[in-house]
Amino acid sequence: MDDVKRKYVLPGDVITTGPYRAEDNVHLFGDKMIATAVGISEVFDSGVRVIPLTGIYIPRIDDFIIGKVKSHTSLSWELDINSCYPGILPAQDVFGRDFNPKTHELTSRLKAGDLVAARVANFDRSRDPLITVGDRDLGKIEDGDLIKISPSKVPRLIGKRGSMIQTIENATKAMITIGQNGYVVVSSENPEGLLKALDAIKMVEEQAHVPNLTEKIQEMLGSNSE
Amino acid sequence: MGVKKTDIVLLDDKGIRCDGRKINEPRRIMIKAGVLKNANGSAYIEFGENKILAGVFGPRDVHPKHLANTDRGILRCRYHMQPFSVSERKNPAPSRREIEISKVIKEALEPAVMLENFPRTVVDVFIEILQADGGSRCAALDAAAVALADAGIPMRDMVSACAAGKVADTIVLDINNEEDQEGQADMPVAYMPNLEKVTLIQLDGVLTPQEYEKCVTTAVEGCKLVYEVQKNALREKFFGDNAA
């Protein structure tokens, strides 16, 4: 990974020319690889991509996300998943195979405003993302505060092998669930710890591009607890 | 305002224009990206005496639903002048001129925005003219392009716009309000600097083929100057001191 070349790019900037594969947020024009978003470009062995610093969440199959229930029809719930498309959670997924719209009331399980930990089961250009909760650790989130961050900052909040999030969790004793769509749920029995964790998450979002951020967060949490 | 038309010297014998600029000198341009908290992307521009705010929402659900396109997203633009933006109070209702400018701005941005990535959605661009001087459509376009980039909407290239025109039989860059009123021609041009493509060209006035060519070249040079300011605005917001 040492030979990865990184630089800051803006839309329209030519990242490189040559026989590369255009990956995320890169547009091929003639033989030029052009960035289509503000971000950090990465040129590796065969491909070029741009990690965006802003933008909305584009669902991908198997992503772990957090959704907020917006409304429901007789067969499914509609979730706000911080994307340009609403997430569709089929009622059968929650009630099981014997789901019957005549006898089952959807609001008995999930109602508007509820938070759900879920996974993207299916998505393509022609349909809205299909969401599932049929897996371990998925389903309704009973308590916690929802905080929205930019989806592009999620990897920074998690940190290398979870270092950043562990730092925050250990220092504040809060439990943090991060969805890849930029929705984060923080729960803690201690209100002070909750506030500290929320502050730390906001700080990560604001300073995502700053080096040695984990140390800064440690310092901030350490100084706050004194 | 109190000055008779005949009092204005558009170009003196030393080649200095009525506001003290040289022939190829643009007005002062200042752009700031990300000025609004509630919009997905935003920008504020001061282009001479123009003061313009642009906000972008989207991609998001289309309302009314029948406007949605199943194979690509749509772009909507609203160019609006505040009642206090001009010396005589303007009716806040959309005028014919505002509707036209909204349309040309939309068409100038469309080639740059990769709407095919977001079928069934809409990108809304709202432009508020807080203070108007000549060339507000170009300045509005410059702010809108920065706001779109700030919102993270995929774009093939930035769009930079600048006008050129003919005053006192001379082709000049970036004509101001007086030159627009009293001059012989006005040509707003929007340009994608990296792809080297023009996305908007309008002409009000009469030019010879040679003058036309010179006018386009001059306007494109102006667009390139604007592009540098746009880039700096985005760099400052996103990369801060770490900008390469």
Interface residues (C-beta under 8 A of the other chain):
Chain A: K7 Y8 L10 P11 G12 D13 V14 N25 H27 F29 I34 T36 A37 V38 P52 L53 T54 G55 I56 C84 Y85 P86 R125 S126 S152 H209 V210
Chain B: N40 G41 G58 P59 R60 D61 T70 D71 A112 M114 F118 P119 R120 T121 A149 D150 A151 G152 I153 P154 M155 R156 D157 M158 M192 P193 N194 L195 K231 L234 R235 F238 F239 G240 N242 A243 A244
